[in-house]
């Protein structure tokens, strides 16, 4: 997981990386295993998490899901991404 650009940069600079930042992609990835997902759609900001899901699926003997990423939607302010 330290291959993620953001993590690698912060690790080299000895900046903190929260445990939740490791757990979130793992938990989201395990969702793909539990659902036996064939395909998953997400925003471009979720690409790393989607790829983690593929890795975990392989470890569980499942065929890795196809991932499709979409550009982020702008919020009503025209700057920030749209929230949930």
Phi and psi in radians as a Rosetta constraint file:
Dihedral C 1 N 2 CA 2 C 2 CIRCULARHARMONIC -1.240 0.35
Dihedral N 2 CA 2 C 2 N 3 CIRCULARHARMONIC -0.105 0.35
Dihedral C 2 N 3 CA 3 C 3 CIRCULARHARMONIC -1.233 0.35
Dihedral N 3 CA 3 C 3 N 4 CIRCULARHARMONIC -0.348 0.35
Dihedral C 3 N 4 CA 4 C 4 CIRCULARHARMONIC -1.019 0.35
Dihedral N 4 CA 4 C 4 N 5 CIRCULARHARMONIC 2.243 0.35
Dihedral C 4 N 5 CA 5 C 5 CIRCULARHARMONIC -0.886 0.35
Dihedral N 5 CA 5 C 5 N 6 CIRCULARHARMONIC -0.834 0.35
Dihedral C 5 N 6 CA 6 C 6 CIRCULARHARMONIC -1.084 0.35
Dihedral N 6 CA 6 C 6 N 7 CIRCULARHARMONIC -0.758 0.35
Dihedral C 6 N 7 CA 7 C 7 CIRCULARHARMONIC -1.149 0.35
Dihedral N 7 CA 7 C 7 N 8 CIRCULARHARMONIC -0.803 0.35
Dihedral C 7 N 8 CA 8 C 8 CIRCULARHARMONIC -1.053 0.35
Dihedral N 8 CA 8 C 8 N 9 CIRCULARHARMONIC -0.752 0.35
Dihedral C 8 N 9 CA 9 C 9 CIRCULARHARMONIC -1.104 0.35
Dihedral N 9 CA 9 C 9 N 10 CIRCULARHARMONIC -0.847 0.35
Dihedral C 9 N 10 CA 10 C 10 CIRCULARHARMONIC -1.157 0.35
Dihedral N 10 CA 10 C 10 N 11 CIRCULARHARMONIC -0.651 0.35
Dihedral C 10 N 11 CA 11 C 11 CIRCULARHARMONIC -1.093 0.35
Dihedral N 11 CA 11 C 11 N 12 CIRCULARHARMONIC -0.784 0.35
Dihedral C 11 N 12 CA 12 C 12 CIRCULARHARMONIC -1.108 0.35
Dihedral N 12 CA 12 C 12 N 13 CIRCULARHARMONIC -0.597 0.35
Dihedral C 12 N 13 CA 13 C 13 CIRCULARHARMONIC -1.527 0.35
Dihedral N 13 CA 13 C 13 N 14 CIRCULARHARMONIC 0.088 0.35
Dihedral C 13 N 14 CA 14 C 14 CIRCULARHARMONIC 0.998 0.35
Dihedral N 14 CA 14 C 14 N 15 CIRCULARHARMONIC 0.624 0.35
Dihedral C 14 N 15 CA 15 C 15 CIRCULARHARMONIC -1.572 0.35
Dihedral N 15 CA 15 C 15 N 16 CIRCULARHARMONIC 2.606 0.35
Dihedral C 15 N 16 CA 16 C 16 CIRCULARHARMONIC -1.174 0.35
Dihedral N 16 CA 16 C 16 N 17 CIRCULARHARMONIC 2.528 0.35
Dihedral C 16 N 17 CA 17 C 17 CIRCULARHARMONIC -2.191 0.35
Dihedral N 17 CA 17 C 17 N 18 CIRCULARHARMONIC 2.052 0.35
Dihedral C 17 N 18 CA 18 C 18 CIRCULARHARMONIC -1.259 0.35
Dihedral N 18 CA 18 C 18 N 19 CIRCULARHARMONIC 2.566 0.35
Dihedral C 18 N 19 CA 19 C 19 CIRCULARHARMONIC -1.039 0.35
Dihedral N 19 CA 19 C 19 N 20 CIRCULARHARMONIC -0.568 0.35
Dihedral C 19 N 20 CA 20 C 20 CIRCULARHARMONIC -1.109 0.35
Dihedral N 20 CA 20 C 20 N 21 CIRCULARHARMONIC -0.462 0.35
Dihedral C 20 N 21 CA 21 C 21 CIRCULARHARMONIC -1.255 0.35
Dihedral N 21 CA 21 C 21 N 22 CIRCULARHARMONIC -0.424 0.35
Dihedral C 21 N 22 CA 22 C 22 CIRCULARHARMONIC -1.480 0.35
Dihedral N 22 CA 22 C 22 N 23 CIRCULARHARMONIC -0.714 0.35
Dihedral C 22 N 23 CA 23 C 23 CIRCULARHARMONIC -1.217 0.35
Dihedral N 23 CA 23 C 23 N 24 CIRCULARHARMONIC -0.652 0.35
Dihedral C 23 N 24 CA 24 C 24 CIRCULARHARMONIC -1.019 0.35
Dihedral N 24 CA 24 C 24 N 25 CIRCULARHARMONIC -0.900 0.35
Dihedral C 24 N 25 CA 25 C 25 CIRCULARHARMONIC -1.092 0.35
Dihedral N 25 CA 25 C 25 N 26 CIRCULARHARMONIC -0.621 0.35
Dihedral C 25 N 26 CA 26 C 26 CIRCULARHARMONIC -1.162 0.35
Dihedral N 26 CA 26 C 26 N 27 CIRCULARHARMONIC -0.747 0.35
Dihedral C 26 N 27 CA 27 C 27 CIRCULARHARMONIC -1.192 0.35
Dihedral N 27 CA 27 C 27 N 28 CIRCULARHARMONIC -0.722 0.35
Dihedral C 27 N 28 CA 28 C 28 CIRCULARHARMONIC -1.128 0.35
Dihedral N 28 CA 28 C 28 N 29 CIRCULARHARMONIC -0.701 0.35
Dihedral C 28 N 29 CA 29 C 29 CIRCULARHARMONIC -1.103 0.35
Dihedral N 29 CA 29 C 29 N 30 CIRCULARHARMONIC -0.680 0.35
Dihedral C 29 N 30 CA 30 C 30 CIRCULARHARMONIC -1.174 0.35
Dihedral N 30 CA 30 C 30 N 31 CIRCULARHARMONIC -0.481 0.35
Dihedral C 30 N 31 CA 31 C 31 CIRCULARHARMONIC -0.955 0.35
Dihedral N 31 CA 31 C 31 N 32 CIRCULARHARMONIC -0.710 0.35
Dihedral C 31 N 32 CA 32 C 32 CIRCULARHARMONIC -1.115 0.35
Dihedral N 32 CA 32 C 32 N 33 CIRCULARHARMONIC -0.615 0.35
Dihedral C 32 N 33 CA 33 C 33 CIRCULARHARMONIC -1.200 0.35
Dihedral N 33 CA 33 C 33 N 34 CIRCULARHARMONIC -0.876 0.35
Dihedral C 33 N 34 CA 34 C 34 CIRCULARHARMONIC -1.047 0.35
Dihedral N 34 CA 34 C 34 N 35 CIRCULARHARMONIC -0.652 0.35
Dihedral C 34 N 35 CA 35 C 35 CIRCULARHARMONIC -1.522 0.35
Dihedral N 35 CA 35 C 35 N 36 CIRCULARHARMONIC -0.129 0.35
Dihedral C 35 N 36 CA 36 C 36 CIRCULARHARMONIC 0.864 0.35
Dihedral N 36 CA 36 C 36 N 37 CIRCULARHARMONIC 0.898 0.35
Dihedral C 36 N 37 CA 37 C 37 CIRCULARHARMONIC -1.154 0.35
Dihedral N 37 CA 37 C 37 N 38 CIRCULARHARMONIC 2.405 0.35
Dihedral C 37 N 38 CA 38 C 38 CIRCULARHARMONIC -1.634 0.35
Dihedral N 38 CA 38 C 38 N 39 CIRCULARHARMONIC -0.520 0.35
Dihedral C 38 N 39 CA 39 C 39 CIRCULARHARMONIC -2.592 0.35
Dihedral N 39 CA 39 C 39 N 40 CIRCULARHARMONIC 2.540 0.35
Dihedral C 39 N 40 CA 40 C 40 CIRCULARHARMONIC -2.440 0.35
Dihedral N 40 CA 40 C 40 N 41 CIRCULARHARMONIC 2.376 0.35
Dihedral C 40 N 41 CA 41 C 41 CIRCULARHARMONIC -1.921 0.35
Dihedral N 41 CA 41 C 41 N 42 CIRCULARHARMONIC 2.354 0.35
Dihedral C 41 N 42 CA 42 C 42 CIRCULARHARMONIC -2.745 0.35
Dihedral N 42 CA 42 C 42 N 43 CIRCULARHARMONIC 2.935 0.35
Dihedral C 42 N 43 CA 43 C 43 CIRCULARHARMONIC -1.254 0.35
Dihedral N 43 CA 43 C 43 N 44 CIRCULARHARMONIC 2.830 0.35
Dihedral C 43 N 44 CA 44 C 44 CIRCULARHARMONIC -1.042 0.35
Dihedral N 44 CA 44 C 44 N 45 CIRCULARHARMONIC -0.455 0.35
Dihedral C 44 N 45 CA 45 C 45 CIRCULARHARMONIC -1.266 0.35
Dihedral N 45 CA 45 C 45 N 46 CIRCULARHARMONIC -0.178 0.35
Dihedral C 45 N 46 CA 46 C 46 CIRCULARHARMONIC -1.792 0.35
Dihedral N 46 CA 46 C 46 N 47 CIRCULARHARMONIC 0.093 0.35
Dihedral C 46 N 47 CA 47 C 47 CIRCULARHARMONIC -0.962 0.35
Dihedral N 47 CA 47 C 47 N 48 CIRCULARHARMONIC -0.806 0.35
Dihedral C 47 N 48 CA 48 C 48 CIRCULARHARMONIC -1.010 0.35
Dihedral N 48 CA 48 C 48 N 49 CIRCULARHARMONIC -0.825 0.35
Dihedral C 48 N 49 CA 49 C 49 CIRCULARHARMONIC -1.094 0.35
Dihedral N 49 CA 49 C 49 N 50 CIRCULARHARMONIC -0.688 0.35
Dihedral C 49 N 50 CA 50 C 50 CIRCULARHARMONIC -1.136 0.35
Dihedral N 50 CA 50 C 50 N 51 CIRCULARHARMONIC -0.694 0.35
Dihedral C 50 N 51 CA 51 C 51 CIRCULARHARMONIC -1.199 0.35
Dihedral N 51 CA 51 C 51 N 52 CIRCULARHARMONIC -0.596 0.35
Dihedral C 51 N 52 CA 52 C 52 CIRCULARHARMONIC -1.060 0.35
Dihedral N 52 CA 52 C 52 N 53 CIRCULARHARMONIC -0.708 0.35
Dihedral C 52 N 53 CA 53 C 53 CIRCULARHARMONIC -1.009 0.35
Dihedral N 53 CA 53 C 53 N 54 CIRCULARHARMONIC -0.742 0.35
Dihedral C 53 N 54 CA 54 C 54 CIRCULARHARMONIC -1.070 0.35
Dihedral N 54 CA 54 C 54 N 55 CIRCULARHARMONIC -0.738 0.35
Dihedral C 54 N 55 CA 55 C 55 CIRCULARHARMONIC -1.103 0.35
Dihedral N 55 CA 55 C 55 N 56 CIRCULARHARMONIC -0.795 0.35
Dihedral C 55 N 56 CA 56 C 56 CIRCULARHARMONIC -1.147 0.35
Dihedral N 56 CA 56 C 56 N 57 CIRCULARHARMONIC -0.670 0.35
Dihedral C 56 N 57 CA 57 C 57 CIRCULARHARMONIC -1.037 0.35
Dihedral N 57 CA 57 C 57 N 58 CIRCULARHARMONIC -0.761 0.35
Dihedral C 57 N 58 CA 58 C 58 CIRCULARHARMONIC -1.025 0.35
Dihedral N 58 CA 58 C 58 N 59 CIRCULARHARMONIC -0.743 0.35
Dihedral C 58 N 59 CA 59 C 59 CIRCULARHARMONIC -1.096 0.35
Dihedral N 59 CA 59 C 59 N 60 CIRCULARHARMONIC -0.492 0.35
Dihedral C 59 N 60 CA 60 C 60 CIRCULARHARMONIC -1.648 0.35
Dihedral N 60 CA 60 C 60 N 61 CIRCULARHARMONIC 0.188 0.35
Dihedral C 60 N 61 CA 61 C 61 CIRCULARHARMONIC 1.311 0.35
Dihedral N 61 CA 61 C 61 N 62 CIRCULARHARMONIC 0.308 0.35
Dihedral C 61 N 62 CA 62 C 62 CIRCULARHARMONIC -1.697 0.35
Dihedral N 62 CA 62 C 62 N 63 CIRCULARHARMONIC 2.697 0.35
Dihedral C 62 N 63 CA 63 C 63 CIRCULARHARMONIC -1.206 0.35
Dihedral N 63 CA 63 C 63 N 64 CIRCULARHARMONIC 2.244 0.35
Dihedral C 63 N 64 CA 64 C 64 CIRCULARHARMONIC -1.087 0.35
Dihedral N 64 CA 64 C 64 N 65 CIRCULARHARMONIC 2.425 0.35
Dihedral C 64 N 65 CA 65 C 65 CIRCULARHARMONIC -1.167 0.35
Dihedral N 65 CA 65 C 65 N 66 CIRCULARHARMONIC 2.697 0.35
Dihedral C 65 N 66 CA 66 C 66 CIRCULARHARMONIC -1.429 0.35
Dihedral N 66 CA 66 C 66 N 67 CIRCULARHARMONIC 2.372 0.35
Dihedral C 66 N 67 CA 67 C 67 CIRCULARHARMONIC -1.978 0.35
Dihedral N 67 CA 67 C 67 N 68 CIRCULARHARMONIC 2.490 0.35
Dihedral C 67 N 68 CA 68 C 68 CIRCULARHARMONIC -2.237 0.35
Dihedral N 68 CA 68 C 68 N 69 CIRCULARHARMONIC 2.183 0.35
Dihedral C 68 N 69 CA 69 C 69 CIRCULARHARMONIC -1.908 0.35
Dihedral N 69 CA 69 C 69 N 70 CIRCULARHARMONIC 2.553 0.35
Dihedral C 69 N 70 CA 70 C 70 CIRCULARHARMONIC -2.149 0.35
Dihedral N 70 CA 70 C 70 N 71 CIRCULARHARMONIC 2.607 0.35
Dihedral C 70 N 71 CA 71 C 71 CIRCULARHARMONIC -1.034 0.35
Dihedral N 71 CA 71 C 71 N 72 CIRCULARHARMONIC 2.625 0.35
Dihedral C 71 N 72 CA 72 C 72 CIRCULARHARMONIC -1.222 0.35
Dihedral N 72 CA 72 C 72 N 73 CIRCULARHARMONIC 2.507 0.35
Dihedral C 72 N 73 CA 73 C 73 CIRCULARHARMONIC -1.491 0.35
Dihedral N 73 CA 73 C 73 N 74 CIRCULARHARMONIC 2.369 0.35
Dihedral C 73 N 74 CA 74 C 74 CIRCULARHARMONIC -1.323 0.35
Dihedral N 74 CA 74 C 74 N 75 CIRCULARHARMONIC 2.529 0.35
Dihedral C 74 N 75 CA 75 C 75 CIRCULARHARMONIC -1.316 0.35
Dihedral N 75 CA 75 C 75 N 76 CIRCULARHARMONIC -3.099 0.35
Dihedral C 75 N 76 CA 76 C 76 CIRCULARHARMONIC -1.162 0.35
Dihedral N 76 CA 76 C 76 N 77 CIRCULARHARMONIC -0.318 0.35
Dihedral C 76 N 77 CA 77 C 77 CIRCULARHARMONIC -1.438 0.35
Dihedral N 77 CA 77 C 77 N 78 CIRCULARHARMONIC -0.143 0.35
Dihedral C 77 N 78 CA 78 C 78 CIRCULARHARMONIC 1.337 0.35
Dihedral N 78 CA 78 C 78 N 79 CIRCULARHARMONIC 0.104 0.35
Dihedral C 78 N 79 CA 79 C 79 CIRCULARHARMONIC -2.155 0.35
Dihedral N 79 CA 79 C 79 N 80 CIRCULARHARMONIC -1.088 0.35
Dihedral C 79 N 80 CA 80 C 80 CIRCULARHARMONIC -1.300 0.35
Dihedral N 80 CA 80 C 80 N 81 CIRCULARHARMONIC 2.711 0.35
Dihedral C 80 N 81 CA 81 C 81 CIRCULARHARMONIC -1.228 0.35
Dihedral N 81 CA 81 C 81 N 82 CIRCULARHARMONIC 2.669 0.35
Dihedral C 81 N 82 CA 82 C 82 CIRCULARHARMONIC -1.145 0.35
Dihedral N 82 CA 82 C 82 N 83 CIRCULARHARMONIC 2.397 0.35
Dihedral C 82 N 83 CA 83 C 83 CIRCULARHARMONIC -1.564 0.35
Dihedral N 83 CA 83 C 83 N 84 CIRCULARHARMONIC 3.026 0.35
